[in-house]
C-alpha cells in the first residue's frame, strides 16, 4: 500500500472528474507516482495493462485478450456482449478502483486490487467468474 499526499489525491480527483471519467488518464497519473519503487512493480503492471484496456488501445495484446475473454464470458452467460457493454465494465472497474483511492488516499496492494477488479466485474458488470478476463490468474492472487 502507498499513501498519497492530499495534492496527489486532489490531482487524481481533477483528472478523473471525481472518478467519473478519464480512468486511463488517472491510471497513467498513478503510474507516475508509483514508478521507481520495485515494491510497486505488480501494481504498475496492472496499471500499465489497465491503461491499454480502458483506452481500448487496439495494438495492445492485453486489450485484445481481456475484451475477447469478457465478450466470450458474457455470451456464454447468455448476456449481451457488445463493445459498449465491455467498455462500460472497464469504466466500472476504473470508477471503483479510482473512487476507492480517492476516498481512502491509499493505493492498495495488488491482491486487494485484483479482488476489487473481480468483484466489480462480477457484481456490477454482470460477468461470470469464467468471463472475467483475468480468471486464469485469479487463483494465484486471491481466494474466490
C-alpha positions, 0 to 999 in steps of 0.5 A: 500500500502507498499513501498519497499526499492530499495534492496527489489525491486532489490531482487524481480527483481533477483528472478523473472528474471525481472518478467519473471519467478519464480512468486511463488518464488517472491510471497513467497519473498513478503510474507516475507516482508509483514508478521507481519503487520495485515494491510497486512493480505488480501494481504498475503492471496492472496499471500499465495493462489497465491503461491499454484496456480502458483506452481500448488501445487496439495494438495492445495484446492485453486489450485484445485478450481481456475484451475477447475473454469478457465478450466470450464470458458474457455470451456464454452467460447468455448476456449481451456482449457488445463493445459498449457493454465491455467498455462500460465494465472497464469504466466500472472497474476504473470508477471503483478502483479510482473512487476507492483511492480517492476516498481512502488516499491509499493505493492498495496492494495488488491482491486487494486490487485484483479482488476489487477488479473481480468483484466489480466485474462480477457484481456490477458488470454482470460477468461470470467468474469464467468471463472475467478476463483475468480468471486464469490468474485469479487463483494465484492472487486471491481466494474466490 
